Amino acid sequence: MMQTTRYLKSIKAPKLGILKPGSNNKKLGSKITKGPWKGKRIFSLTLTERATCPTSCHHWEDCYGNNMPFAHRFDHSDYDALIHHLENDIDTLTTKYMEGVTIRLHVLGDFFSEQYITFWDIMLLVYPTLTVYGYSAHHPDTEMGKKITQLNLRYSDRCAIRFSVSGDYDPLTKNRFAAEESYDGKSFDCPEQTGKVKSCAACALCWDATKTVRFLSH
């Protein structure tokens, strides 16, 4: 079983500018144009697939990172450096953009420790114009999943981490889910994947809607 990315040369040391503008990623887009986070600029963080992910991920072998040889994956093994540059970027960006910023966690990779989840808890507390969204392969019943649930619940209007498992919105925990196209519960198909919108910035459903988002198999 592979334990990290196929593209070892793509792993980079954390540095200034670790958060990349959404304009670098056609799927994300640069500035949110609708929904409760309208006006915020999108930035993204990419870590190393598998090395930061739970082995229970059902896309362990066919991770879409397998098809991203040119993506820069930032190394999480030097934790202090990673956190230093992330906090510096967040401080700089929230100062520059008074309306705030939205960070897409994680284009590749996942939450890799409880300490790291706590870091995002602190950032959301310290920077009130910061919002984050993304998807996690951790199951909500695991210890890591419970920490993510606490994050969603504590910052329910600014944090939308969907669990990549089949399920319906839980109003008690504020947990939302992301499933594959075969899921037949209360859901909607990703509008970016189906061509209904140009980007996540023009959609907002993943952080605004409570229904489960269905993604096309990759």
Contacts in CASP RR format, 6 or more apart in sequence:
PFRMAT RR
TARGET T0000
AUTHOR 0000-0000-0000
METHOD contacts of the structure
MODEL  1
MMQTTRYLKSIKAPKLGILKPGSNNKKLGSKITKGPWKGKRIFSLTLTER
ATCPTSCHHWEDCYGNNMPFAHRFDHSDYDALIHHLENDIDTLTTKYMEG
VTIRLHVLGDFFSEQYITFWDIMLLVYPTLTVYGYSAHHPDTEMGKKITQ
LNLRYSDRCAIRFSVSGDYDPLTKNRFAAEESYDGKSFDCPEQTGKVKSC
AACALCWDATKTVRFLSH
1 55 0 8 1.000
1 60 0 8 1.000
2 50 0 8 1.000
2 60 0 8 1.000
2 61 0 8 1.000
3 50 0 8 1.000
3 51 0 8 1.000
4 11 0 8 1.000
4 48 0 8 1.000
4 49 0 8 1.000
4 50 0 8 1.000
4 51 0 8 1.000
5 11 0 8 1.000
5 48 0 8 1.000
5 49 0 8 1.000
5 50 0 8 1.000
5 51 0 8 1.000
5 65 0 8 1.000
5 73 0 8 1.000
5 108 0 8 1.000
6 65 0 8 1.000
6 66 0 8 1.000
6 69 0 8 1.000
7 68 0 8 1.000
7 69 0 8 1.000
7 71 0 8 1.000
7 73 0 8 1.000
10 69 0 8 1.000
10 70 0 8 1.000
10 71 0 8 1.000
10 72 0 8 1.000
10 73 0 8 1.000
11 48 0 8 1.000
11 73 0 8 1.000
11 74 0 8 1.000
11 75 0 8 1.000
12 72 0 8 1.000
12 73 0 8 1.000
12 74 0 8 1.000
12 75 0 8 1.000
13 74 0 8 1.000
13 75 0 8 1.000
13 78 0 8 1.000
13 81 0 8 1.000
14 74 0 8 1.000
14 75 0 8 1.000
14 78 0 8 1.000
14 81 0 8 1.000
14 82 0 8 1.000
14 84 0 8 1.000
14 85 0 8 1.000
14 86 0 8 1.000
15 85 0 8 1.000
16 85 0 8 1.000
16 88 0 8 1.000
16 89 0 8 1.000
17 85 0 8 1.000
17 89 0 8 1.000
18 45 0 8 1.000
18 74 0 8 1.000
18 82 0 8 1.000
18 85 0 8 1.000
18 86 0 8 1.000
18 89 0 8 1.000
19 43 0 8 1.000
19 44 0 8 1.000
19 45 0 8 1.000
19 86 0 8 1.000
19 89 0 8 1.000
19 90 0 8 1.000
19 93 0 8 1.000
19 103 0 8 1.000
20 43 0 8 1.000
20 44 0 8 1.000
20 45 0 8 1.000
20 46 0 8 1.000
21 30 0 8 1.000
21 41 0 8 1.000
21 42 0 8 1.000
21 43 0 8 1.000
22 28 0 8 1.000
22 29 0 8 1.000
22 30 0 8 1.000
22 41 0 8 1.000
22 42 0 8 1.000
22 43 0 8 1.000
22 44 0 8 1.000
22 104 0 8 1.000
22 201 0 8 1.000
23 29 0 8 1.000
23 30 0 8 1.000
24 44 0 8 1.000
25 44 0 8 1.000
25 107 0 8 1.000
26 199 0 8 1.000
27 192 0 8 1.000
27 199 0 8 1.000
27 200 0 8 1.000
28 42 0 8 1.000
28 44 0 8 1.000
28 104 0 8 1.000
28 199 0 8 1.000
28 200 0 8 1.000
28 201 0 8 1.000
29 42 0 8 1.000
29 198 0 8 1.000
29 199 0 8 1.000
29 200 0 8 1.000
29 201 0 8 1.000
29 202 0 8 1.000
30 41 0 8 1.000
30 42 0 8 1.000
30 201 0 8 1.000
31 39 0 8 1.000
31 40 0 8 1.000
31 41 0 8 1.000
31 42 0 8 1.000
31 201 0 8 1.000
32 38 0 8 1.000
32 39 0 8 1.000
32 40 0 8 1.000
32 41 0 8 1.000
32 42 0 8 1.000
32 102 0 8 1.000
32 201 0 8 1.000
32 204 0 8 1.000
33 39 0 8 1.000
33 201 0 8 1.000
33 202 0 8 1.000
34 202 0 8 1.000
34 203 0 8 1.000
34 204 0 8 1.000
35 204 0 8 1.000
35 208 0 8 1.000
36 157 0 8 1.000
36 204 0 8 1.000
36 207 0 8 1.000
36 208 0 8 1.000
37 102 0 8 1.000
37 131 0 8 1.000
37 204 0 8 1.000
37 207 0 8 1.000
37 208 0 8 1.000
38 204 0 8 1.000
39 99 0 8 1.000
39 100 0 8 1.000
40 97 0 8 1.000
40 99 0 8 1.000
40 100 0 8 1.000
40 101 0 8 1.000
40 102 0 8 1.000
40 129 0 8 1.000
40 131 0 8 1.000
41 93 0 8 1.000
41 97 0 8 1.000
41 99 0 8 1.000
41 100 0 8 1.000
41 101 0 8 1.000
41 102 0 8 1.000
42 101 0 8 1.000
42 102 0 8 1.000
42 103 0 8 1.000
42 104 0 8 1.000
42 200 0 8 1.000
42 201 0 8 1.000
43 89 0 8 1.000
43 93 0 8 1.000
43 101 0 8 1.000
43 102 0 8 1.000
43 103 0 8 1.000
43 104 0 8 1.000
44 103 0 8 1.000
44 104 0 8 1.000
44 107 0 8 1.000
45 74 0 8 1.000
45 86 0 8 1.000
45 103 0 8 1.000
45 104 0 8 1.000
45 105 0 8 1.000
45 106 0 8 1.000
45 107 0 8 1.000
46 71 0 8 1.000
46 72 0 8 1.000
46 73 0 8 1.000
46 74 0 8 1.000
46 106 0 8 1.000
46 107 0 8 1.000
46 108 0 8 1.000
46 109 0 8 1.000
47 73 0 8 1.000
47 74 0 8 1.000
47 76 0 8 1.000
47 106 0 8 1.000
47 108 0 8 1.000
47 109 0 8 1.000
47 110 0 8 1.000
47 112 0 8 1.000
48 73 0 8 1.000
48 74 0 8 1.000
48 75 0 8 1.000
48 76 0 8 1.000
48 108 0 8 1.000
48 109 0 8 1.000
49 63 0 8 1.000
49 65 0 8 1.000
49 73 0 8 1.000
49 108 0 8 1.000
49 109 0 8 1.000
50 60 0 8 1.000
50 63 0 8 1.000
50 109 0 8 1.000
51 76 0 8 1.000
51 109 0 8 1.000
51 112 0 8 1.000
52 76 0 8 1.000
52 106 0 8 1.000
52 109 0 8 1.000
52 110 0 8 1.000
52 111 0 8 1.000
52 112 0 8 1.000
53 60 0 8 1.000
53 63 0 8 1.000
53 109 0 8 1.000
53 110 0 8 1.000
53 112 0 8 1.000
53 137 0 8 1.000
54 110 0 8 1.000
54 137 0 8 1.000
54 138 0 8 1.000
54 139 0 8 1.000
54 142 0 8 1.000
54 144 0 8 1.000
56 137 0 8 1.000
56 138 0 8 1.000
56 139 0 8 1.000
57 63 0 8 1.000
57 110 0 8 1.000
57 137 0 8 1.000
57 164 0 8 1.000
58 137 0 8 1.000
58 164 0 8 1.000
59 137 0 8 1.000
59 218 0 8 1.000
62 218 0 8 1.000
63 108 0 8 1.000
64 218 0 8 1.000
65 71 0 8 1.000
65 108 0 8 1.000
67 218 0 8 1.000
68 108 0 8 1.000
71 107 0 8 1.000
71 108 0 8 1.000
73 108 0 8 1.000
73 109 0 8 1.000
74 82 0 8 1.000
75 82 0 8 1.000
76 82 0 8 1.000
76 112 0 8 1.000
76 116 0 8 1.000
79 115 0 8 1.000
79 116 0 8 1.000
83 119 0 8 1.000
86 119 0 8 1.000
86 123 0 8 1.000
87 123 0 8 1.000
90 101 0 8 1.000
90 103 0 8 1.000
90 123 0 8 1.000
90 127 0 8 1.000
90 130 0 8 1.000
91 127 0 8 1.000
93 100 0 8 1.000
93 101 0 8 1.000
94 100 0 8 1.000
94 101 0 8 1.000
94 127 0 8 1.000
94 129 0 8 1.000
94 130 0 8 1.000
97 129 0 8 1.000
98 129 0 8 1.000
99 129 0 8 1.000
100 129 0 8 1.000
100 130 0 8 1.000
100 131 0 8 1.000
101 129 0 8 1.000
101 130 0 8 1.000
101 131 0 8 1.000
102 130 0 8 1.000
102 131 0 8 1.000
102 132 0 8 1.000
102 133 0 8 1.000
102 207 0 8 1.000
103 130 0 8 1.000
103 131 0 8 1.000
103 132 0 8 1.000
103 133 0 8 1.000
104 132 0 8 1.000
104 133 0 8 1.000
104 134 0 8 1.000
104 200 0 8 1.000
105 111 0 8 1.000
105 120 0 8 1.000
105 132 0 8 1.000
105 133 0 8 1.000
105 134 0 8 1.000
105 161 0 8 1.000
106 134 0 8 1.000
110 136 0 8 1.000
110 137 0 8 1.000
110 138 0 8 1.000
111 117 0 8 1.000
111 136 0 8 1.000
111 138 0 8 1.000
111 144 0 8 1.000
111 147 0 8 1.000
111 148 0 8 1.000
114 143 0 8 1.000
114 144 0 8 1.000
114 147 0 8 1.000
117 144 0 8 1.000
117 147 0 8 1.000
117 148 0 8 1.000
117 151 0 8 1.000
118 147 0 8 1.000
120 132 0 8 1.000
120 151 0 8 1.000
120 159 0 8 1.000
121 150 0 8 1.000
121 151 0 8 1.000
121 154 0 8 1.000
123 130 0 8 1.000
124 130 0 8 1.000
124 132 0 8 1.000
124 151 0 8 1.000
124 154 0 8 1.000
124 155 0 8 1.000
124 158 0 8 1.000
124 159 0 8 1.000
130 158 0 8 1.000
131 158 0 8 1.000
131 159 0 8 1.000
131 160 0 8 1.000
131 207 0 8 1.000
132 158 0 8 1.000
132 159 0 8 1.000
132 160 0 8 1.000
132 161 0 8 1.000
133 159 0 8 1.000
133 160 0 8 1.000
133 161 0 8 1.000
133 162 0 8 1.000
133 206 0 8 1.000
133 207 0 8 1.000
134 160 0 8 1.000
134 161 0 8 1.000
134 162 0 8 1.000
134 206 0 8 1.000
135 161 0 8 1.000
135 162 0 8 1.000
135 163 0 8 1.000
135 164 0 8 1.000
135 178 0 8 1.000
136 145 0 8 1.000
136 148 0 8 1.000
136 161 0 8 1.000
136 162 0 8 1.000
136 163 0 8 1.000
136 164 0 8 1.000
137 164 0 8 1.000
138 144 0 8 1.000
138 145 0 8 1.000
138 148 0 8 1.000
138 163 0 8 1.000
139 145 0 8 1.000
139 163 0 8 1.000
139 165 0 8 1.000
140 146 0 8 1.000
140 148 0 8 1.000
140 149 0 8 1.000
140 163 0 8 1.000
140 165 0 8 1.000
140 173 0 8 1.000
140 175 0 8 1.000
145 163 0 8 1.000
148 161 0 8 1.000
148 163 0 8 1.000
149 173 0 8 1.000
149 174 0 8 1.000
149 175 0 8 1.000
151 159 0 8 1.000
151 161 0 8 1.000
152 159 0 8 1.000
152 160 0 8 1.000
152 161 0 8 1.000
152 173 0 8 1.000
152 174 0 8 1.000
152 175 0 8 1.000
152 176 0 8 1.000
153 173 0 8 1.000
153 174 0 8 1.000
156 174 0 8 1.000
160 176 0 8 1.000
160 206 0 8 1.000
160 207 0 8 1.000
162 175 0 8 1.000
162 176 0 8 1.000
162 177 0 8 1.000
162 178 0 8 1.000
162 206 0 8 1.000
162 213 0 8 1.000
163 175 0 8 1.000
163 176 0 8 1.000
163 177 0 8 1.000
163 178 0 8 1.000
164 177 0 8 1.000
164 178 0 8 1.000
164 179 0 8 1.000
165 177 0 8 1.000
165 179 0 8 1.000
166 177 0 8 1.000
166 179 0 8 1.000
166 180 0 8 1.000
166 183 0 8 1.000
166 185 0 8 1.000
166 212 0 8 1.000
167 177 0 8 1.000
167 179 0 8 1.000
167 183 0 8 1.000
167 185 0 8 1.000
167 212 0 8 1.000
168 177 0 8 1.000
168 185 0 8 1.000
168 186 0 8 1.000
168 211 0 8 1.000
168 212 0 8 1.000
169 175 0 8 1.000
169 176 0 8 1.000
169 177 0 8 1.000
169 186 0 8 1.000
169 210 0 8 1.000
169 211 0 8 1.000
169 212 0 8 1.000
171 210 0 8 1.000
176 209 0 8 1.000
176 210 0 8 1.000
176 212 0 8 1.000
176 213 0 8 1.000
177 212 0 8 1.000
177 213 0 8 1.000
178 206 0 8 1.000
178 212 0 8 1.000
178 213 0 8 1.000
178 214 0 8 1.000
178 215 0 8 1.000
179 187 0 8 1.000
179 212 0 8 1.000
179 213 0 8 1.000
179 214 0 8 1.000
179 215 0 8 1.000
180 214 0 8 1.000
180 215 0 8 1.000
180 217 0 8 1.000
181 189 0 8 1.000
181 214 0 8 1.000
181 215 0 8 1.000
181 216 0 8 1.000
181 217 0 8 1.000
183 212 0 8 1.000
183 214 0 8 1.000
185 212 0 8 1.000
186 211 0 8 1.000
186 212 0 8 1.000
187 211 0 8 1.000
187 212 0 8 1.000
187 213 0 8 1.000
187 214 0 8 1.000
188 205 0 8 1.000
188 209 0 8 1.000
188 211 0 8 1.000
188 212 0 8 1.000
188 213 0 8 1.000
188 214 0 8 1.000
189 213 0 8 1.000
189 214 0 8 1.000
189 216 0 8 1.000
190 213 0 8 1.000
190 214 0 8 1.000
190 215 0 8 1.000
190 216 0 8 1.000
191 197 0 8 1.000
191 203 0 8 1.000
191 205 0 8 1.000
192 198 0 8 1.000
192 199 0 8 1.000
192 200 0 8 1.000
192 203 0 8 1.000
193 215 0 8 1.000
193 216 0 8 1.000
194 216 0 8 1.000
197 203 0 8 1.000
200 206 0 8 1.000
205 213 0 8 1.000
206 213 0 8 1.000
END
